[in-house]
Amino acid sequence: MSKRIVVLGGSFAGMTAAIELKNKLADEVDVTVVSKAADFLFMPSMIWVPFGLRTRADIMFPLQPVFEKKGVHFVHDEAVRLDLPEKRVETKQGQKLEYDYLVIATGPKLNYAAIPGFVPEEGNVQSIFSIDAAERAKVAFDAFLENPGPVVIGGAQGTGCFGAAYEFLFNFAHQLKKHGIADKAPLTFVTAEPFLAHFGIGGFGPGTKMTEWFFKNLDITGITNVSVKEFRRGEVELSNGQVLKHAFAMFAPSFLGIDAVRACADVTTAAGFVKVKETYQTEKYPEVYAAGVAVQVDPPGPTEVPCGVPKTGYLSEEMAKVVVHNIVADIEGHPKVSLSPGAIDAKCVLDAGNTGIIMTSDHLLEPRGHAWLIPGPEAHWAKLAFEKYFLATHKRGMV
């Protein structure tokens, strides 16, 4: 009898896990993906949507045809309850899916409620962490071009997406120069990080010095080690007492686990992230795995203002590949592998409009054997090329 595997989530980790499991085990497994979203969204390109450089049609594609082609069942529905002792997932539309293995790859719930006034729909501050929010940010940016003024961009306390905030900042600076209004729109970057380019991972090689050079060259003011107290129309109030006036603001929010996962308190943190062993299994339920943003990754050390650890994109896919290996090993009777998130190699391209930085290391967290940064226009072109490659391959179910 085929093993039943339910994968929650169809983004980077979920798509990788589902398709790889079916590729490796074929008819030995019945794989079902449950996804609240009907479409895959290539999140790394969201930094360009507010500037009109990408539309949702450019960076999204429907999930169902991809999974059907690979023999994976696709359920466009929201998981609302996980009954882990009974090995069952219940959905909003009333489905009850039983499993032999469960892979939690749901991604995050955006924690806008953590900061008063953090309501992108109301225009106090913009966001680029959903396609709807990014499209609203485009409307705000178009209005900003007609009436430019101070700009505040940042990473709020608890976020792990500092990289996206930096990319948006540098792309904004590029757009200011392109439109000839840099002198009318002073840029300020606000971050929970203890220092620039901490990234929630304790820093990355010479990243701080390189970022400081970018800030100086682009005339950006950086404010570190602060939290946001409140967002108001045209203002950001910080924990250090500063009130920054702005004509445009965008911040990266902190993340939570989705509600159905957060309710599983015996395997999650208070924030709803899944506590896993280095095999990506939960301690209490060894048939329950997690990958991607859903996984709890402890920061490398304490910071005065809370900082999350980045878990998106490449890291999510690599976690999913470990999950696949270990489920296959369990079914076929082979040894499992252990690989903590911090020991996975890091690959990232930080885009800056017409230049950028390629970042690579042998480990996400210290100790590292190497942490290399390659600045220059080749980084921008590398990101463009990777976007085309990723979308072309994943639309065909090649992960």
ZAMARGU-4260 file (C-alpha; in steps of 0.2 Angstrom, whole numbers, plus 5000, padded with zeros to 4 digits):
<rodrens>
0) 5000/5000/5000 | 5007/5017/4995 | 5012/5028/5010 | 5002/5044/5011 | 5012/5060/5012
5) 5003/5077/5015 | 5014/5093/5012 | 5007/5109/5019 | 5012/5123/5007 | 5016/5125/4989
10) 5030/5138/4989 | 5049/5135/4989 | 5050/5121/5002 | 5033/5113/4999 | 5035/5112/4980
15) 5053/5105/4982 | 5047/5092/4995 | 5032/5086/4985 | 5040/5084/4968 | 5056/5077/4974
20) 5046/5064/4985 | 5036/5059/4970 | 5052/5058/4959 | 5061/5047/4971 | 5047/5036/4976
25) 5035/5036/4962 | 5020/5024/4965 | 5027/5020/4983 | 5019/5036/4989 | 5003/5046/4987
30) 5008/5064/4989 | 4996/5078/4992 | 5000/5096/4993 | 4988/5108/5003 | 4990/5126/4999
35) 4980/5142/5003 | 4988/5150/4988 | 4983/5144/4970 | 4999/5151/4963 | 5017/5150/4965
40) 5025/5168/4969 | 5043/5171/4966 | 5046/5181/4981 | 5064/5187/4977 | 5057/5198/4963
45) 5044/5207/4974 | 5057/5221/4977 | 5054/5226/4959 | 5035/5227/4959 | 5033/5244/4967
50) 5044/5252/4953 | 5034/5244/4939 | 5048/5232/4934 | 5038/5217/4937 | 5019/5212/4937
55) 5011/5198/4945 | 5010/5189/4928 | 5029/5190/4927 | 5032/5181/4944 | 5018/5170/4947
60) 5011/5154/4939 | 4997/5142/4944 | 5002/5127/4955 | 4989/5114/4950 | 4996/5110/4932
65) 5013/5108/4939 | 5008/5096/4952 | 4996/5086/4941 | 5010/5084/4928 | 5021/5076/4942
70) 5008/5065/4949 | 5005/5075/4965 | 4988/5079/4971 | 4984/5097/4973 | 4971/5104/4986
75) 4968/5122/4985 | 4962/5125/5002 | 4968/5131/5019 | 4974/5119/5033 | 4964/5124/5049
80) 4968/5110/5061 | 4982/5098/5063 | 4978/5082/5073 | 4995/5076/5075 | 4991/5061/5087
85) 4978/5055/5074 | 4989/5059/5059 | 4976/5070/5051 | 4975/5087/5043 | 4958/5096/5042
90) 4955/5110/5030 | 4944/5125/5029 | 4932/5117/5016 | 4930/5102/5027 | 4942/5090/5020
95) 4950/5077/5032 | 4967/5071/5025 | 4975/5057/5034 | 4994/5054/5032 | 5008/5043/5036
100) 5020/5057/5034 | 5017/5076/5036 | 5028/5090/5029 | 5025/5107/5036 | 5031/5119/5024
105) 5018/5133/5026 | 5029/5148/5026 | 5024/5162/5038 | 5010/5173/5044 | 5015/5191/5042
110) 5014/5198/5060 | 5009/5216/5056 | 4998/5217/5072 | 5015/5217/5082 | 5017/5236/5079
115) 5003/5249/5081 | 4998/5256/5064 | 5007/5243/5054 | 4992/5241/5042 | 4998/5242/5024
120) 4980/5243/5017 | 4978/5260/5026 | 4994/5267/5019 | 5003/5272/5035 | 5018/5261/5029
125) 5020/5250/5013 | 5025/5231/5012 | 5032/5220/4998 | 5028/5203/5007 | 5012/5199/4997
130) 5008/5203/4979 | 4993/5213/4984 | 5004/5223/4996 | 5017/5226/4983 | 5004/5232/4970
135) 4998/5244/4983 | 5016/5250/4986 | 5017/5253/4967 | 5002/5265/4968 | 5010/5274/4983
140) 5027/5275/4974 | 5019/5282/4958 | 5011/5295/4969 | 5027/5298/4978 | 5035/5303/4961
145) 5023/5317/4959 | 5027/5324/4977 | 5043/5317/4983 | 5050/5319/5000 | 5059/5309/5014
150) 5059/5290/5013 | 5061/5278/5027 | 5064/5260/5024 | 5068/5246/5036 | 5067/5230/5045
155) 5056/5229/5060 | 5060/5221/5077 | 5059/5202/5075 | 5060/5201/5056 | 5072/5189/5048
160) 5070/5197/5030 | 5083/5210/5032 | 5090/5206/5015 | 5074/5211/5006 | 5073/5227/5016
165) 5091/5231/5010 | 5087/5226/4992 | 5072/5237/4992 | 5082/5252/4999 | 5096/5251/4986
170) 5083/5249/4972 | 5074/5264/4979 | 5090/5274/4978 | 5093/5268/4960 | 5075/5274/4956
175) 5078/5291/4964 | 5093/5294/4953 | 5084/5287/4938 | 5070/5300/4940 | 5082/5314/4945
180) 5074/5317/4962 | 5088/5311/4974 | 5090/5328/4981 | 5072/5329/4985 | 5070/5312/4994
185) 5083/5309/5008 | 5084/5290/5012 | 5084/5283/5030 | 5086/5265/5034 | 5080/5259/5051
190) 5084/5242/5057 | 5083/5231/5072 | 5100/5224/5068 | 5114/5229/5081 | 5125/5234/5066
195) 5122/5236/5047 | 5123/5219/5037 | 5120/5209/5053 | 5106/5201/5043 | 5100/5191/5059
200) 5115/5179/5057 | 5129/5189/5066 | 5136/5197/5051 | 5143/5190/5035 | 5162/5192/5032
205) 5166/5210/5026 | 5147/5214/5023 | 5146/5228/5036 | 5161/5238/5028 | 5154/5235/5011
210) 5136/5240/5016 | 5143/5256/5025 | 5152/5260/5009 | 5135/5258/4999 | 5127/5269/5012
215) 5140/5283/5011 | 5140/5282/4992 | 5121/5283/4990 | 5120/5296/5005 | 5109/5285/5015
220) 5107/5287/5034 | 5107/5271/5044 | 5099/5269/5061 | 5103/5253/5070 | 5098/5244/5085
225) 5080/5251/5087 | 5063/5245/5086 | 5047/5253/5079 | 5035/5260/5092 | 5021/5265/5080
230) 5017/5269/5062 | 5006/5284/5059 | 5002/5293/5043 | 5018/5301/5037 | 5028/5296/5052
235) 5037/5282/5060 | 5040/5283/5079 | 5055/5273/5085 | 5060/5266/5102 | 5074/5279/5104
240) 5061/5293/5104 | 5065/5298/5086 | 5050/5302/5075 | 5054/5301/5056 | 5043/5311/5044
245) 5041/5303/5027 | 5033/5304/5010 | 5035/5285/5008 | 5039/5271/5020 | 5042/5252/5018
250) 5046/5240/5032 | 5049/5221/5033 | 5037/5214/5047 | 5041/5200/5059 | 5034/5182/5055
255) 5023/5170/5065 | 5019/5152/5061 | 5002/5150/5053 | 4987/5148/5065 | 4985/5130/5062
260) 5003/5126/5066 | 5004/5138/5080 | 4990/5129/5089 | 5001/5113/5090 | 5010/5119/5105
265) 5018/5103/5109 | 5029/5104/5094 | 5031/5123/5091 | 5038/5139/5099 | 5026/5152/5106
270) 5028/5161/5089 | 5022/5145/5080 | 5038/5139/5072 | 5041/5120/5072 | 5055/5114/5084
275) 5064/5100/5074 | 5079/5089/5076 | 5093/5090/5064 | 5084/5077/5053 | 5069/5090/5052
280) 5058/5078/5062 | 5049/5084/5077 | 5054/5075/5093 | 5036/5069/5099 | 5030/5064/5081
285) 5044/5057/5071 | 5033/5056/5056 | 5030/5075/5056 | 5044/5085/5047 | 5045/5104/5044
290) 5056/5114/5031 | 5058/5132/5027 | 5051/5147/5036 | 5040/5136/5046 | 5056/5129/5055
295) 5062/5137/5071 | 5080/5142/5069 | 5088/5150/5084 | 5098/5166/5082 | 5117/5164/5084
300) 5117/5175/5099 | 5107/5188/5109 | 5104/5205/5102 | 5097/5220/5111 | 5082/5221/5099
305) 5075/5205/5093 | 5081/5199/5076 | 5075/5184/5067 | 5085/5172/5056 | 5083/5172/5037
310) 5075/5155/5031 | 5068/5159/5014 | 5072/5154/4996 | 5088/5143/4994 | 5089/5139/5012
315) 5070/5133/5012 | 5074/5122/4997 | 5089/5114/5005 | 5080/5110/5021 | 5066/5102/5010
320) 5079/5091/5002 | 5085/5085/5018 | 5067/5081/5023 | 5065/5071/5007 | 5081/5061/5009
325) 5075/5056/5027 | 5057/5051/5022 | 5064/5041/5008 | 5077/5033/5020 | 5063/5029/5033
330) 5053/5021/5019 | 5067/5011/5011 | 5077/5007/5027 | 5092/5018/5024 | 5101/5029/5037
335) 5095/5047/5039 | 5106/5062/5038 | 5107/5076/5050 | 5110/5094/5044 | 5106/5109/5055
340) 5100/5125/5046 | 5115/5134/5052 | 5126/5122/5044 | 5118/5123/5027 | 5128/5133/5014
345) 5122/5151/5010 | 5119/5158/4993 | 5111/5175/4990 | 5111/5189/4978 | 5108/5206/4985
350) 5102/5217/4971 | 5105/5236/4970 | 5096/5241/4954 | 5110/5241/4942 | 5123/5233/4953
355) 5123/5222/4969 | 5133/5209/4979 | 5134/5190/4977 | 5135/5182/4994 | 5141/5164/4997
360) 5148/5154/5012 | 5150/5136/5017 | 5138/5139/5032 | 5124/5150/5036 | 5130/5153/5053
365) 5147/5153/5062 | 5159/5145/5062 | 5162/5147/5043 | 5176/5141/5033 | 5173/5155/5021
370) 5161/5170/5018 | 5164/5178/5001 | 5156/5194/4994 | 5157/5199/4976 | 5151/5217/4972
375) 5147/5224/4955 | 5135/5224/4941 | 5137/5205/4938 | 5127/5203/4954 | 5112/5212/4946
380) 5113/5202/4930 | 5115/5186/4940 | 5099/5189/4949 | 5090/5193/4933 | 5097/5177/4925
385) 5092/5166/4941 | 5074/5173/4940 | 5072/5168/4922 | 5080/5151/4926 | 5070/5147/4941
390) 5053/5152/4934 | 5056/5142/4918 | 5061/5126/4927 | 5049/5126/4941 | 5034/5130/4929
395) 5039/5113/4922 | 5041/5104/4939 | 5060/5104/4938 | 5066/5107/4956
</rodrens>
